[in-house]
Amino acid sequence: MPARRSCCPMSTESTPHQVEHIYCAGLRFDGAPCFAIRGLGPTKDSKGFCLVTHSKDNKDGGLGWCERLATSLLARRPASRRDWRALAVEIQRDRAVLDAEAMATIIQHGGVGIIQLRTEVNKWWSVISGIELNRATGLVTHLLLLDSSQPLAWGSGFNARLPVTADENAKYRWLSVEAGTRSVIVAAWSSMMIPAS
């Protein structure tokens, strides 16, 4: 299933440009965020999707919720955070340096990523639900996040954005749909894919 794309005009502080959002395969957000399900299941709606529910237990900074959602996107069914073992998921763990091009390749080939962000006070995890491309340059400008620290956004495949370039202090300007901005550091990120057979 190809990644879902949407085009929307956006502007930066400098000059306006067109951006393109490319999302994880199986993610739907024409209302509340949902993911595609194969086969039958009690949580499946009539169109074959399951509602993404927000993280209830945040003791682990949202890591468990992010792993469950990422695995569910790959498996196309509600999944536990450890089901990736049965799916033969290829995982690249604990990358500390943000690699936007690698993440773009992963998203465009049916994979998903999770990322740990931190401030001086907090650490939390987010699912990388998509990427934002500058259509004029073809370059990735932001990672689109389903952030465990923020409420899910209605009609959107992300509730926060993270630019792929850091400032001179190696900090990124995290942008929430509802809560403004934070200066964050990327602590780690992992990618998950089901290898082509």
HELIX and SHEET records of a PDB file:
HELIX    1   1 LEU A   63  ALA A   75  1                                  13    
HELIX    2   2 ALA A  100  GLN A  108  1                                   9    
SHEET    1   A 6 ARG A   5  SER A  11  0                                        
SHEET    2   A 6 PRO A  16  TYR A  23 -1                                        
SHEET    3   A 6 LYS A 123  ASN A 134 -1                                        
SHEET    4   A 6 VAL A 112  ARG A 118 -1                                        
SHEET    5   A 6 GLY A 180  MET A 193 -1                                        
SHEET    6   A 6 GLU A  90  ARG A  95 -1                                        
SHEET    1   B 6 ARG A   5  SER A  11  0                                        
SHEET    2   B 6 PRO A  16  TYR A  23 -1                                        
SHEET    3   B 6 LYS A 123  ASN A 134 -1                                        
SHEET    4   B 6 LEU A 139  ASP A 147 -1                                        
SHEET    5   B 6 ALA A 160  PRO A 163 -1                                        
SHEET    6   B 6 TYR A 172  SER A 176 -1                                        
SHEET    1   C 3 LEU A  27  ARG A  28  0                                        
SHEET    2   C 3 CYS A  34  ALA A  36 -1                                        
SHEET    3   C 3 PHE A  49  LEU A  51 -1                                        
END                                                                             
